[in-house]
Amino acid sequence: MSASEHKVSFWNSFVTRFALFFTTLIVFTIFLAGYLVYSKSSVVILQFAKERIKNSTDLVAQSFDALLEGLKNDVGLVASSAKLQSYVNQPNTLLEQELVQVFTEMLQNKPSYFQIAILDTSGKEVIKVIKKQGKIFQVPKGELQEKGNLRYFQEAILLKKKQFYFSEINLNEENGMIDVPEKPTLRSATPVYKNNQIFGLVLIKMELSNFYKELDETYAEDTRLYLIDDEGQYLYNEDHQKEFGVQRKTGFQFKDDFRTSTENLNVSGESANDFVDNQGNSYVNYIKNISYSQNGFHHIFVISTNNTNYVLESARQVRTQSLSILLVVIILSILFSFLFTLIYSKNIKAITQAITNYVEGKPQEQVQISNRKDELELLYQNFAQMREKIDNQLTELNISGLVHDVLDYQKLVEQEVQIQYTPQNIGVILEEIYGNFQYEAVQKGLAFDIKIDSQLKEHYYLSDKLRLSQIILNLVVNALKFTHQGFITMEANILENSILRISISDSGVGIQPENLEKINDRFYQEVQELKGSTSGYGLGLSIVKQLVALFGGTFKASSTKFVGSTFEIYLPIIEAAFDKSQQTSPSGTSLPHLSGQYRIVHMDDDPTSLSLVKYAVEIPQLTLLQFGRMDDGLAEIKQNKPDLIISDLMFNGQNSLPKLIEVHDQFHRQIPIILTSAIDFDDEYNQLFFFIQKPYELTLLLDCIIKKLGEKEYEIPDFTSLYNNYDFNFPIIIKVLKLLELEIITYLNHLEIIITNGKLDDWLLLAHKLIAHTKDLKLDKLTAILEINDQVPSLLQIDILKETMKYLLCCIRIEEKINSVD
């Protein structure tokens, strides 16, 4: 690389980036502070505005209540007067004139009252005194009206003695016509009785014009007041032309001005919320619902509003000024940041130049680092030491990278590797490898697919799981390493003549046609395309070729440069007669027999995990119910209590732990739960759940399942003594557990010999060795069998001993996993 290629561009410069970082940090801080101040001040201002309009609303409500109270007292005073009672008991002209005089005096003393009347039970006016154009007079008998069909009469006549009625507020009408001039009117009535029988009603009509004038004068310029009724009609509006839109037939409604309706108001009391008008302007407001009249016949809503923009104008002015100041601060910040980083980066540039010179093989100049005693000096010292090590130990470093592959290849060449055929489910092996590398493929943005013949999933074949996995792993790792975009596909099927075909295809960098023949050269690789951190020494494909040959198979490779490659293996294969109930553990030892039938619920949103677990749990005594959605699984659990739950920790990015704890507590923690996850698990819940880190060995999951379910059938070993004996030194404990596992497997083999020969000496020797372990692990039932010394135990007792030892192996393997250090 030339010197020009080492030159740092302006935007990649350390100085530029530091300056931009500091400037961004300062600007962000100021913006954040300004935003918080503006937000807080806006909240305070809006709260103050709401308090102000609330107080105004309360004043209007109190004024209206006082108006009602005064009207109520006057109606009650007229109804209880002696002259009215005398007239009701014995009507005559003299008493009528005296009563008219009482009504006249009240109308004179109450400027807002303009009518007092007595109505009989049919609604017919009996006496009526009115005030019109400043004159008070009694309405002649011939002009008295029938009011029986009017709403206020029909509601008021239902009142009982000493009850009071107030009508809705509307414009007064006489003979079906609105009075001119228009008068907003409120009516009050109370029943009048004669000898405990209702005689009729006392009615007073009150004009609210003066009340409206008070409302006009009460409110500040920025505040608006509205009175509306149940139907959304304006009873009061600063624009009086909008009042009584229904009665006037003008059509003006509250909903015409605001995007809400009376249905959204609180009809049982008072409420505070925000309104938006039909022009999109926002308003803070306060609403008070006043229910009045006997039995709550009528409501009015007192609403005070204030334009939000007007309220927040002062806060916006402060924000505008702050932005102007911020602009100046940004400019100064950029200048100071560039100056600071330019000075500070001087020594870093010197170190960078020294490294560049070393890369290009140029003579080294002495770098002058001042006595800083900080990271810069440490950086240069480390570089100097690294340079010396690179110069002196280059050969050693190059050779060390070969060790692992060379050892594997050497074993193959020297024929130290042998194929160990055991019954295997090829589909499970391939899906397990696929599951282990699926996440890495997704991280690289690759589409990783797997296509397996159903026959390989449903049958068992003789194969060597370790060596077959090694072949596939090498091919998958190569595909992942050299494929930067596109896809990787794994396929497997059975061909005619019992041949297993497995192919790995990718859209990677490919291989030149002339170089395909060189694949078998153990040190060959296309260096020009596979350089840097991805380079190896070409042993991977050679190891694959050697292993395929050991299986008696063939290996084929095809590739197109920059298009992709396909690697195929063809292996002869024989189907195995295999009893799944005798599925073996990693050690080759059979799993313990479960006498009961158990139901397992497995929940995971990853289809691959569901598939892997399905094939791992193919044991006759186990019924596996799988769910891709957690809610479906929980519904099944709540309806039919299972014996074991297996669940992934994360579902669609959501932590499932709270729901699992809820289910666990619902069943009083009687259902064991195994949690799987690719992320770390909180140790706080280790007492509640058994946790398995993804990706995991299916055999470990199977051991956990057997251990949890087997707790109902077998004694649970107590490892406390082991931990205490070795002072919780976990590396040593793991070694002891592995030795114990090997011993138990040996004892199991000896039991088979004892069953065959029935020799007491062999039994006593085995029992003497094993009984120390059973006592330490507090396996009392096993100890009781091992203490038999006068004869070989019965076949039933030996069978119990064998199955319990197999269960113990599951527990030991789990303890090894728990104590393993990542």
Buried (B, 14 or more C-beta within 10 A) or exposed (E): EEEEEBEEEEEEBBBBEBBBEBBEEBBEEBEEEBEEBBEEBBEEBBEEBBEBBBEBBBEBBEBBEEBBEBBBEBBBEBBEBEBBBBBBEEBEEEBBEBBBEBBBEBBEEBEBBBBBBBBBBEBBBBBBBBBEEEEBEBBEEEEBBEBBEBEBBEBBBEBEEEBBBBBBBBBBEEEEEBBEEBBBBBBBBBBBBBEEEBBBBBBBBBBBBEBBEEBEEEBEEBBBBBBBBBEBBBBBBBEEEBBBBBEBEEEBBBBEBBEBEBEEBEEEEBBBBEBEBEEEEBBBBBBBBBEBBBEEBBBBBBBBBBBBEBBBEEBEEEBEEBEEEBEEBBEEBBEBBBEBBBEEBEBBBBBBBBBBBBEEEEEEEEBEBEEEEEEBBEBBEEBBEEBEEEEEEEEEEEEEEBEEBBEBBEEBEEEEBEBEBBBBBBBBBBBBBBBBBBEEBEEEEBEBBBEBBEBBBEBBBBBBBEBBBBBBBBBBBBBBBBBEEEBBBBBBBBEEEEBBBBBBBBBBBBBEEEBEEBBEEBEBBBEEBBEEEEBBBBBBBBBBBBBBEBBEBBBEBBBEBEEBBBBBBBBEBEEBEBEEBEBBBBBEBBBBBBEEEBBBBBBBBBEBBBBBBBBBBBBEEBBBBBBBEBEBBBEBBEEEBBBBBBBBBBBEEEEBBEBBBEBBEBEEEEBBBBBBBEEEBEEEBEEBBBBBBBBBBBBBBBBBBBBBBBEEBBBBBEBEEBBEEBEEEEEEBBEBBEEBBEBBBEBBEBBEEBEEEEEEEBBBEBBEBBBEBBBBBBBEBBBEBBEBEEEBBEEEBBBBBBBBBBBBBBBBBBBBBBBEEE
